[in-house]
Amino acid sequence: MTPNERMQEIIRRLEAYYPDSACALEAKGDPFRLLVMAILSAQCTDARVNKVAVDLFERFPHAAAMAEGEVPEIEELIRSCGLYRSKAKNLSLCAKRLCEVYGGEVPSAMEDLLTLPGVGRKVANLIRGDVFGLGGIVADTHCIRITNLLGFCHSDDPKKVEFTLDPLVPKDKQSDFCHRLVQYGRDICIARRPKCEECVLKDVCAHGESL
């Protein structure tokens, strides 16, 4: 199999394994909520972010409200997410920029998203894929680890992983592919105790073939 053929087979199997795919962040279809929650998710579990988001968005339901909020109040609301001081500062600055430059709306262009405080390529690709349907490889820890094990990548650099996978995964499948990798990383390809004997990708996985 060529790398492209192998990737298409992996995509097909993951689609069969997880017929439904969705982002674990419960943003309720709101682009601003997803952006904020994605920023909060750095070094924090999605479950914790989902819990914190309830009170955070009750107080700051949109960019304009958060832009007018005080950073110390944002800090208190997100304290349990970790790195709360830097995240609160970024959220405040991000909301202000959204209001000042983009009319309070989340932009779709990569170059615009990367100007927002707290937003890197991973968050930008999540927004572009989930909100605007433009695709994007979300190179989070699950994506990096699993695609390295599969043999497509040999790097822990998110940008290198993104650029390696981008031509192999069709644009219209990239978002769901990344969401499925996250779920697979939690259910089967677990970092500390991978269930290789249960893996539906074992025969097309470089690591699995070496066992």
Salt bridges, closest charged atoms under 4 A:
GLU9 OE2 - ARG12 NH2 2.56
GLU9 OE2 - ARG13 NE 2.74
GLU15 OE2 - LYS173 NZ 2.82
ASP46 OD2 - ARG186 NH2 2.79
GLU73 OE2 - ARG59 NE 2.63
GLU75 OE1 - ARG85 NH1 3.44
GLU76 OE2 - ARG79 NH2 2.43
ASP130 OD2 - HIS179 NE2 2.94
GLU162 OE2 - ARG121 NH2 2.73
ASP166 OD1 - LYS171 NZ 2.88
ASP203 OD1 - ARG13 NH1 2.55
